[in-house]
Amino acid sequence: MKLILLFSLAALLIFSDSMIIQSIPRKTSPDKLPLLQAYATKNGNVPIKNDYGYGFTVQVDLENDEVDASDSAADTIDMQLALYTSNTIFTGSCGVFSTFDCSSHYYCSAYPGYTMSKTLPYFTASGYEIKTPAYLDYNHWSLGSEIAMLATSCDSSAYYYGYYTQGLLGLGMDSNNFQSGTTFSIYVSPDGSSGNLFFTSNSNYIDYSVSSVTLSTDSDWHVSTITGISVGGSAFSSSASMIFDINAIAIGLPSDMYQEVLTYLGYYGVSCPTSYQDPVKCDYSGSPSSLPTITITIDYSTTIDLPPQVYVFDGNSTENVGSVILNLIALSSSLGGVNYVTPTYSNYIILDSCFMQYYYTVFNGGYNEIIIYKSKTPSPSPSPSPSPSPDSDTWIYVLASVGSVILIIMLILCCYAQAKTKRNRTAQQASLNVNNQSYPAAEQVTAVVASPQFQAYGYYQPPGAYGCVALGQQQPPYNAVPSYNYNYETN
């Protein structure tokens, strides 16, 4: 018996050693670095992720060394894309943005004597100039010698933007940051949780059965010739400008335009509260998919359609409901909270990730234009079977397999020996004597079956691709945002 146990222990040790050898990390080439040593891309395909539920982020490398582990501070940081400015802003102390410490990065130089102030759609940032390398894609976009800003204070409305990121990466054309042409495009996945920034136009994501729309822009991608809007067939004149912001809370409309839209939606049975809310919940009896299309008119001729899938949650649903939640908010410099925009942007329409989830958007810097296509999710191509590599660890798997077989055989022999011994003892003791009474010998086997219950903690996760689901990930309800003690400098 002891001999059998010794053999079992030896087999177990062989199996464990093989697994330990297999798990030893091996040197990896730069294009196979582990996830923790994240770095920028080099193929013009930049992943964008909505991991935290607070907006879409990209990874930016502050040193062109493709590694983090050897640095005093990790040189790959998360930033948000800014599709409405050419300025790149790192955040030292700005609302709930994470803190960027220039002194922790070898190649970052700060110039506190050269102060700067930038007006963004939702807040104003003040700070000073810095110079630092920043690579979004090694071959297509890098900050280079361009001056960036380190924001040392932001007004209090910055509280709602930038969670877990260290600044805004400006993708406007008033810079020398583009390395191989100024065209890029953005695709957002059907569930709104991720996407891609391509430094080209990728036809795999375009539904050519629907006509595209081309908009003329300035160098910061602003469209300045909005001339009207309609709900269903009811149109009204309105003069405004428009930007795209993948991190916007919702589709934003100037407050007077917002009220007009709600009025016209009322003709279709949608009854909304008069006070400003986010998101706005309206009484409605019917299916969300039967609601009218909102159309934006540019320069009196070009139109962009916002179907229910874009401006209503679960806008694809054909089931009758008693209420709907609109992916629309009013914007004004006289309002507070998420309805606030700086005076410069008080007459702007802001299109959000829900719009960019429905439409594949191409920013063509060569012609100062944005081309809007109906988005299509490409079918995955079958993956070829990988061929064995010359340095594969085949011997490890063989050793592990042999050890497993030996271990199983030894355990079977051990169990058989124990069962035989037990039967012999039972034969010798046919009964048990308890309180001078004899009872047949019996074995009691108690099976305890665990039924674990799992509870997920976190903010709302979208149930599926029923119209726009991205906003549910953008922000938790604002009364659920953890309260931190931030010191803001208000203007």
N, C-alpha and C positions, 0 to 999 in steps of 0.2 A: 504493500500500500504506500509506504513512504517513497519507494522507488518511483511509483507512478506519479506521485505529487511532485517529486523533483523534476521528472521529465516534463510535466506540465508547466512548472515554473520556468524551466529553461526555454521552452517554446514561446512562452509569453514574453520573456526578455528579448528573444530574437525578433519577435513581431514588433515590440515597442521600439527597439533600436532602429528597425527599418523605417518606422513611421517618423522617428525623430530625424533621421538622416534626410528623409523626403521633405520635411518641413523646414530644413535649413534654407534661409534666403540665399539666392544666388545673384551674382552680378547681372545686371540687366542693361541692355543697350538703351540709349536715350529715348527711343520710340517705344520702349516697353517699361517705362518707369512705373512703380507702384502708384496707387491713387493718392497716397499721402504726400508724395513728392510731385504734386501737380505743377504743371507749367503751361505756357501758352501753346496754341496750336501752330502748325506751320503749313497746313494744307488748304487754308482758306475756308475751313468749316469749323466755326466756333460754337460749342454747345452753350446754350443759355438755359438756366434752370430756375425753377420757382420752388426750390427746396423748402425754404423756410415759410412760405406763404405770405411774404411781405413784398414781393416783387421779383423781377427776373434779374439774375446776376450772371456775370461772366468772370472768368479767372484771368487775372492780369499778372504777368511776370515782370518784376522790377529789375531783374538782371538776366541777361541772355546767357545763363549758364545751365538752364533746364534742371535745376536741383534746388531743394530747400534745406536739406538736412544739415549742411555744413555752415549755415548762416546763423548769425546771432538772432536775427528775426526772420521769420519765414518770408521769402521774397515773392511768393505768389499770394495775391490778395483778391478778395471778392469786391467787385464794383458793379454799379448799375449803368446801363446804357442810357445816354441822353441823346435822343434823336432830334433835338430842337436847338442845339448849340454846338459851337466848335470848341468851347472851353472845356478843359478837363479840370475837375476840382477834387482834390483830396481833402478829407475832413479831419481836422485836428480836434475841434470842439464844435459840433454842429448837431443839435437835436439828438435823435437816437441813432445817428450814424455811428459806426465804430470809429475809434481813434486811430488815425494814421500818424505814426511817429517818424518823422523824416530822419532824426538823428540815429535811428536804429538801422538805417539802410546805408551801406557804404557809398553808393553813388548818388545819394540824394543831397542836394545843396539847398539851403534855405537863405532867403534874402528878406529878413523882417523889415528892412528899411524901405522896401518897395511894396507899399500897401495896395490892395486891390479890393474891389467890391463888384459882385455879380448879381444881377437880378434874374432869377429863374422863375418858372411858372408859379411855384407854390411858396417860395420864400426867397429872402435876400441873404446872401452870404458875404461876409467881410473877412479879409485876411491879408496874406502877403504872397509874394512870388516864391516858387521853388522850381528847381530843375531836377528831374529824376528820369531815368529810363523807365519805360512802361510798354510792354509788349502784349498786345491783344492777340496778334498772330505774327510770328517771327518774319514772315515773308510779305505780309499785306498791311499791317497797321502797327505803328509804334510811335510813342511820343517823341522820341529822338531829342533834338535840342530845343523843342518847343517849351515855352514858359507855361507852367501849370500854376494853380492856385492852391494854397493851403488855407482852408476856411477855419478861422479861429473863433468865429461867432456867427450864429444864424438867428433870424427872428423866430419867435415861438411856433410858428406854423410848420417849421421843419420837423416838429414832433411826429408827424404822420408819415414821414418818408425816410427811406434809407436804412431800415433795420438791418443789422449784421453786415453792412457793407462799409467800405472805407472811401466812398466818394462816387462821383459821376464821371463817366468817360464820354466826352463829347465827340459825336460822329459827324459834326458839320464839316463843310468843305473849306472853311477859312483857316486852314492849317496845312502843314506839310506832313501830316501823320500818315496819309495813305501812301503805301509803297508801290502799288502796282495798279493804279486806276482808282477812281472814286466811286465805283459802283459796288453796292452791297445789297443784300436782301434778307428778309426775316421771315421765318416760318415758325408758327406756334402750333404745338401738337393739339389734337382734338380734345384732350382732357385739360389743356391749359397748364400742365405741370412742367413743360420743358419745350425746347425748340432749338433752332439753329440760326446762326448768323453766317450767311455765305458771302464771301467777297466776289460774288458773281450773281448772275440770275440762273437759278436751277430749274430747268423745265420739268423735272420730276415732280415738282410740287405745284404745278399749274394745271388748272382745269380749263382747257382750251375751248370747251363747249360753251363757256360763258364769255361774253365780250369783256375786254379789259378797259380800264379807265386810266388816262394819263393826265397828271396835274403838273402845272408849271410851279416852280418853287424858287425861293432865294437860296443863298449858299448855306443857310442853316435849316433847310427843308421846311420853311414856313410857306403856307399857301395863303395868299392875301386877298383873294378875290371871291369870297363867298357872297353870293347875291340872293339866296333864298333858301327856303326849306319847305317841305310839304309833308303832310301826314295823310296817307292814302291819296286821294285826289285833291285834297284841300291844301293850297299853297299860300304862303305869305312871304313878303319881301323881308330880307334881313341882310344887313351888311356886317361881315365879320371876317376874321382870319382863322386859320386852322393849323394845328400841329399834331404830330403823332407822338404818343408817349406810352411805351409798353408797360410802364410802371404806374400808370394813372389808376386811381381808385375805381373809376368808372368812366363812361363817356361823359365828358363835361360840356355843358352848353351855357352860354351867357344867360344870366338869370331871366332876362325878358324873353329870350328865345325859349328857354325851358318852360316858362309859364304858358307860352303860346302852344308848345307841343302838348302839354298836359290838357289844355283846353280842347284841342282837336282830337286827342285820344278819348276825351269825354264823349265825343259823338259816336264812338264805337263801344260805349259801355264801360270805359275805364274811369273809375272815380278815385282820385288821389287826394291826400291831405294838402291843405294850402301851405302848411309850414314846411320848411326845408328839412329833409331827412336824408340819411344815407344808410342803407339803400331805401328807396321809397316804396312802400307797400300800398298797393291800390286795390280796391274792390273791383272785381271783374267776374262775370258769370259767362263762361265759355271756354274754349280751348285756346291756349297761348299762341298756337301756330296760326290761328285765324285772325290775329291782330294785323293791322295795316303796316305797310312798309313806310319807314321814314326816309325821305330823300333829301339829300343836300345838293344844292345847285351851285356850281362854280362858274363864274364869268358868264352867267345867263344861259349857258348851253350844256356844259358837262355836268353829269349827275353821278352821285354815289348813293347806292341804296343801303339802308340799314334795315334788314328784315328782322322779324321778331327774334330770330336766333341770336342776334347781336345785341339788341337793347332790352330783352326780357330774359330773365332766368328761366330755364326749361322751355325756351321759346320754340323748340321742336315738338313739344308735347301736343298730342291731339286729344288728350283727355280733358273733360270739363273740370274747371276749377272754380273756386270762389274768390280767389285773389291772385294777384301777380306781383312780383318784385321787379321793378325796373332797374336796368343797368344804366341809369341816367342820373346825373346830379347837376344842380345849378351852380354856376361859378360867378363870383363877384368879389371885388376887393372890399366891399362893404359887409360881406358875410364872414363868418368865423368857421373854425374847424376845417373839415375836409372840403367845405364849399369855398374856402378862401383861395383866391389867386392874387398875385401882385397886380397893381394897377396896369402894368404893361400888358398883362394877359387877360384883363377883365372882359375883353370882347373877342375871345378865342373859343373855338370849338376844339376840344382835345379828344382825339380818338385813342382808345385804350387797347389792351391786349385781347379783349373779346373781339374787337374789330379785326385785329391782326391774326386772330385765330380763324376767323371766317375768310379773310382775304390774305393771300400771299403778297407781300409788299416789297417792291423793288425800288431802291433809291439810286437813281441813275445820275451821278454827278457830272458825267460828260455832257448832258443836256439840261442840267438843272431841272429834273423832273422826277416825280414819283409815279410808278406804274402799279396799278392795283389789279391783281388777278384773283379770281375765285380759287381758293386754296384746295389742294388735293393731297391726301396722304398717300404716298407711293406704296405699292405692294412690295413686301420684302422679297428680295431675290434669294433663291436657295443657296445656302452656304456650302462650298466644297469641303469635302472631308480633308482634314489636315494630314499632310504626309509626315512620317516620323522624322524628327530632326536628328542630326548626327550626334548631338550631345544629350540625347534623351536618357532618362534614368530607368531603362528597361530592367536592369539587374535589381533595382530596388523593388519594383513591383513583383518580380519573380520570387525574391527572397520573402517579401511580405506574404505572398500567396502560399508558399511552402510552409512558412511559420504558422499561418492560419490553419492549414490542414492538420499539421501536427498538433496544434492546440486543441482543435475540435476532437481529434481521435483520443487524446489523453483525457479530456473532460468526459467523454462518453465512457471510457474504461473506468474512470474514477467514480462516476455516478452508478455504474453497474456494480462495482465492488461494494459501495455503500448500501445499495438496495439489497444485495445478497446478505450482508451482515445483519441488516435490519430484519429480514425475514427469519433468519435463524433465531434472533432474540425473541421475536414474536411467538415462534413455535414453542420456545421454552417457557414462556409466560402466557398461558392461554387466557387468563382472566386477571382482572384487577380487584383488589379487596379494599372497599371503602366502608368504614363504619360497620365492620364485620359482615358486610354484604358483598356477594360476588357479582360482578358485572362483566359482560364480554369485553375483551380488549377492543378498543376502537381508536381510529385516528381522526382527528379533526383538522380539516384544512380550511383556513379562513382566507378568503380572497378579498382583498381591498382594492376596489376599482376607483381610481381617482378620476374625477370629471372636472378638470380645470375650467374656470371661466375667465375669459380674457376681457379686459376693459381697456380701451385705447383712450389715452388722454391727449388732448390737443384741440386745435381749432377745426372748423368745418372743412371736410374733405369733399370734393365734388362726387356726386353719385355716378356720373358717366357723361357721355357726350349728348346731353339733351340741351342743345343750344349752348349759350355761353356759360361756362363753368369756371372761367378763370378768376372772376371777381371773388368767388367764394374762397379762393386761396390768397388773394391779394392782401386782405386785411381781416383780422378777426373783428367781431363787433367792438366798437370803440370803448364800450364800458368794460370789455374783457381784456383790454391791453394792460399788461402789468404796469403798475405805477412805480416809476423810478423818480428819484429826486435829481432832476436836471436843472442846472442853472443856465437860464437863457438870457441873452442880451437882446432886448427888444429895441427896434428902431422907432 
